[in-house]
Amino acid sequence: MNTILRYYILTLSLLVANTWLAKAQHTIWSAELAPVTESGYYNIALAQPLISGTQNDYADMRIYNTSGTKTETPFFIRAITPTTEETKLIDYPIQSITKEKGLNRFKIENNTLQNIKDLYVTVNRTELNISAIVRASHDNKTWFNIKPKSPVNYYDAKDRTQATLFIQFALGNYKYYEIELYNDNKETLDILKVNTVISTQVYGQFEEVSLGKFKATTDQKNRNTVITFPQQRTPLILSKLIFSIDTKMEYHRNATLIDSIKNVSKHFTLTSNQEKTLILNSFPNYNAAIVISNADNPPLQITEIKGFAIKRYACAYLEAGTTYSLSVGDPALKKPNYDIIYFKDKIQDDLPTIETLNITKTSLSPAVSKANNTDKPKSNKEETKQDKESLQNILWIVLIVIGLFIALLCYKSFQKMEKDQ
């Protein structure tokens, strides 16, 4: 028993030491810059491992002149906004118009399956009391009432010969909408146009990134499908996923994108009524998985998943015939204060672009990091947070090992009792 005790004490010590060392290591990503033949400003296309490897929004990025004495080269990150809002007016062709005294009935077709929650209907009458009923359908056969008969607001055109009705209803993306307009004066209206205003997102430049071949596992007990990416080689910051689904039946599945290392998640829906594109705002993919809830339905046949990331660029003045390197990942570094940031609006956007080459990954201990950056120490708050996380991990391992040791002692005791009997 003493031998077993010594063995477990040694094992516990090794596990604690390995955990502490593993927690202490930081990953440093480095790359060389492609050489330039003329001195001047250049846009430097950052490879995805460099973008995902930054610890603090590029505060830890450095570009070094490696010709002779290693010195820092000032730079700034191009402010490329991944998404911007844009207001857009969509017109709908008017179909199947029915006119009666005091009633107008017409249909519109939402071919793009855009989410709609209101319509602007322009008519050739003013000063009317008008009520509206709105129905919607996916197949032009089965209809759902999405707005009961109720008064609608309107505003007159400048020449007061037309009025625009503002009709609100429940948000949806039906393909067909049928609108009935009732007016108290029993007038017959001419429907001149129907449109709506939507806010769309305009996205930045995407580049496809390799996720490797995915693995789909169906969990019958929990009635879901779990998709993982075991072949992914490097961490990624994803901005878009595109799914290819070979399922003939209609479907509507809730799903969640989870990253267990960064402890973040994103809920979304896969439906046969919309494009199979998931837009993400810089989702970290270090060890990501997708969980699709199947409920009582058969699993979806997903044939392909493509990942995309936003392109990011650094801008710097580079000398011809000089070698440069770039690195990210040292948490001891703070955001640099370069003069170039005061002139970034004067530096043109359409500069020559160079690539980052020969990307490598190394580990750096806190002692080395602190020694290399004695003038830029971490704040007490950051150090306290990191120490707390390390201590929590160590305590969990200690508890697990102690539990295993107690279980072994109980097992040995039961064996001894059986022999004595």
N, C-alpha and C positions, 0 to 999 in steps of 0.2 A: 504493500500500500504506500510506503514511503517513496518508492520508485515512481509510482503513478503520480503522487503529489508533486514530486520534483519535476516530472515531465510536463504537468499541466502548468506549473509556475513558469517554466521555461517557455512553453508555447504562448502563454498569456503575455509574457514580456516581449517576445518577438512580434506578436500581433500588434501590441501597443506601439512598439518602435516603428514597425512598417507603416502603420496608420499615420503616425506623426510625420514620418518622412514623406509619405505620399501626399499628405495634406500640405506639406511645406513646399513641395515642388511647384514651380510655375512653368508653363509652356511658353517658350519664346519662338515666334515664327520670324524667319529671316529670308530675304530675297536680294538678288542683285538687280540693278537697273540696267536696261539695255543701253549700250553706249550711244552717244550722240556725236554727230560730225560738225555741228555748229553750236556755238554758245547761244543761250537764250532761254526763255520760259517754255516749259513743256508740261503737258498733262500726263500724269503717271497713272495708268490703269492698274488699280489694285486687284490682285487675284483674290478669290473668295476666302482662302485660308487666312489671308492677312486681314480681311474685313471682319471675319468671325473671331479672329484671335485677339483683337484689341480688347483690353480689359476695361477701358473707361472712355468710350466714345472718342477714340483716337488720341486721347491725352498721352498714351504710352507709345505713340508712333514716333520714330526718329528716322531721318535720312542722314546718312554719314558719307562724307567725302573720304574715301579709303585710299586715295593716292597720297602717299607720304603719311604725315601725321593725321590720325583719325579725328575729324572735326564734324560738327553738326552742320547740316545744310538747311536753312529756313524753308518752310513750305506752309501751305494751307490746304484744307480739304474743300473741294468744290461743293458748294451748297446746292446739290441736286435734290429737290424735294420728291420723294417717291410718289406721293399722291397730292393732287390739287382738286378742288371742287369747281365744277363748271355747270352753269345753269343752261338748260337746253329746252327749246320749244319743239314739241312733237305734234304734227298734224295727223289726223286720222281720216281716211276716206269714209264718207257717209254711205251706208248701204240700207237697202230694204226700207225705204221711207213710206210711212202710212200717214195720210192726212185726213182728219175728220174735223168737224166743228168742235173747237175747244180741245182737240187732242192731236198731238204729233208723236208718232212712234218711229224710231230709227235704230239701226245697229251700226256699231263700229267694230273693226277687227284689230286686235293687238298682236300683230304678227311676231314682234320681237319678244313677247311675253314680259314686257316691262312692268314693274310694280306700279300700279296706278291707285291713287286715292282721291283724285278730283278731276273734273273735266271743265273746260271753258267752252260753252256753246253759244255761238253768235247767231242771233235771229234778227229778222227785219221789222221788229215791232218794239216799241217802248211803252212805258207806263202800263204794264200788265202785271196782274197778280198770277204768278206761275208756280205750280207745284210739280215735283218730279218723282218718278219711280225708277230705280235702276236694278236691272237683273244682270247676271253674269253666267257664263258657261264655258267649259273647257272644250266641248265637242259640238256646240251649236244644236244640241238636242236636249240635254238636261240643264235646266236653268235654276239659278238660286237667287232669291231676293236679297240684295245687299244694301238696299236703301228703301225703306217704306215711303209711301206718299207723304211728302212734306214740302213746305214752301222753300224756294231757293232765292238767294240774293242775286242782284244783277247791277251792272253799271252801264250808263249810256255812252255811246260814242260822241265825239265832239260835235258832229253835225246832227245828233239826236235822231238819226234815221235808223240806227241799229242799237241793239243792246246785247251785252255779253252776260250769259247766265253762269254763275259759279256753283257747280254741283259737287258736293262732297259725299263720300261713301267709304265703306270699309276698305282698307288697303288689301290689294290682291294682284295677282298676275294672270288673270283669266285671259283666254284668247278672244272671247266674244263678249261684248257688252250691249245690252238693249236698254234704251232710255225712252221713257214716256213722259211727255210734257203736257200738263193740263193748265188751261187758263180760264179764268172766270168769265171773260168777255166772249167766250165761244169763238174767238178769232182763229183763223187758220194761219199758222206761222210758216215762214220759209226758213229752213235750217241752212245757214250760209257756210259755217265751218265748225269743226270740233277739234280741239287740241288740248294739250296739257303741258305743264312746265315741270321738268324733273331736274334733279341735281345729279350729275354724273361725276365720276372720278376719272381724271386723266392721269395715267400712270407713267412713271419715268422709264428709262431704258432698262430692259430686262436682258439678262443673258442666261441661257440654260445651264444648269449645273447637274453634275452626275450624282444621282441618288443610289446608283447600283440597282441590281435586281431585287425587287421587294419580295417579302415572304408573307403570305396570307394564311392565318390559322383561324379556323372556326371553332368557337367555344360554345358547344351545345348547351352546357349547363347555364351559362349566363346569356345565351342567345345573342351573341355578337361575333363579329369578325375583327381580329387584331392584325394589323399590317405593320411590319417592321422593315428596316432597311439595313440588314446585316453587312452588306457590301460597301456601305458608305465609308469612304476613306478618311475624310477630313470634316471638321465641324463646318456648318454652313449657316448663313443668315438668310432664310427663305423669305421671298416676297410674293410668290405665286405658286400654286400647284394646279396642274391640269390632269383630270382623271379621264381615262378611256374605259367605258363600261359597256360590255356586250351582254345586255339583258333586255329581252324583247318586251317584257311586261312593264307596266307603269310602276314606279316606285317612289317612295318618299322616306328617306332614312336619316335619322339624326346621327351625327358623328362628332368625334372630338379628336383634335390633334394635340398630343401631349409630348413634352420633353422632360424626361425624368431627372436629368442632370441639372437643368436650369429651373425646373419646377414651374413651368408655365404651361398653359393650355389654351386652346381656341376651339369653340363650339361652332359647328356649321351643319348644313343640310345638303345631302345629295338627293336631287329630285330629277325625274325624267322630264319635267317641265322647263328646266333651265339649263344653261351651259354648265358643264362640269368643271368650272374654274373657281378656285378658292383664292381670294386676294388676302395677303397677309401683310401686316406692317412690321417688317423686320422680325420674323419669328426665328429664334435660335434653334437650330437642329443639331444637337450634339448626340442625343440618343433618342430620336423621335419615334413615336408610334401613333398609328391612327386606329381608333376604336369605332367601329360602325355597329350601331344597334340594329339587329335584324328583327326583333320582336318575334312574331310567329311566321315570318316570311323566310323563304330560302335565301342564302347569301347572294350578294351581287357578284357577278362575274367581272371583276376588274382586270383588264388586260394590260394596262400601262398607267404609270404615274410619272409625270414630268415635273421637275422642280426648276424654278427660276429665281434669280436674285437680282437686286438692283445693282447696276454698275456704279462704282464710286471711283473718284479720281482725286489724286493729290496734285498740286501745282507747285513747281519749284524752278528756280533758275539754275540750269546745269551748264557746266563748262565742257567744251569739246575736249576729247582726249583724257578725260578724268573718269575714274571709276567710282561708282556709288553703290551703297547698300541700304536696305530698308529693313527695319525690325519693329515688331509689336509684341506685347505680352508681359512686359515688366511692370507689375503693379506699383513698384516703388517710384516710378516716374510720374511727375505731375505735368499738367498741360503746359507746353512751352509758350513763351511770350516773344514772338518774332515780329520784327518791323513790317514784314511783308503783309501781315493781316490788315494793316491800315491802307494798303494800296490794292487789295484784291479786286475791288470794284472797277479799277482802272486797267486791270490786266484782262485782255480779251479772252473769250471763252474758246474760240475755235483755234486752239494751239495745236502744234504737232503732238501726237500721242505716242508714248513709249510703253513697253510692257515690263512687268516684273518677272524675272527669270530665276531658275534654280532655287526654288522655294525649299527651305529646310526647317526642321523642328528640333529644338533642343530643350532641355530642362534646366531650370535655374533655381537654386536654393535661396531662401530669404537672406542668408548671411552674405552670399555673393552679391545679391541684388542691392542690399543695403550698403555694402562696401563700395559698389560702383556708383552709388547715388547718395553719398553722405550729405550732400547739400540739398537733397529733396526727400526728406524723410516722410513716412506716412503719418497721417494724423492719428491721435490717440483713439479717436472713434473708430477708424478703420481697423487699427490693430486689435482693439477690444472685440470688435465684431468677428474678426477672423479667429482669434483665440477662442472665443465662445463656441464657434462652429466646430473647431478642432476638438475641444474638450467634450462636446456632446457626442461626436463620433467615437471617441475613445471610450467614453462611459458605456455606450451601447455595446461595443465589442467586449468590454470587461464583463458586462452583465450576461452576455451570451455565453462566453467561455465559462463563467462561474456556473451558469445553469447546466451546461454540458457536464461539468465536473461533478456537480451534485447528482445528476442523473446517473453518472458512472458509479459513484459511491453507493447509491441505492441499489443499482444492479449487482454490484459485488456483494453487498450485504445480503440480498435475497439469495444469491448463490451459496453463500456461507451458511445461511439458515437451512437451506435445503440439504446441504451435506451433513449438518449436525443432526438433522432429523433422521 
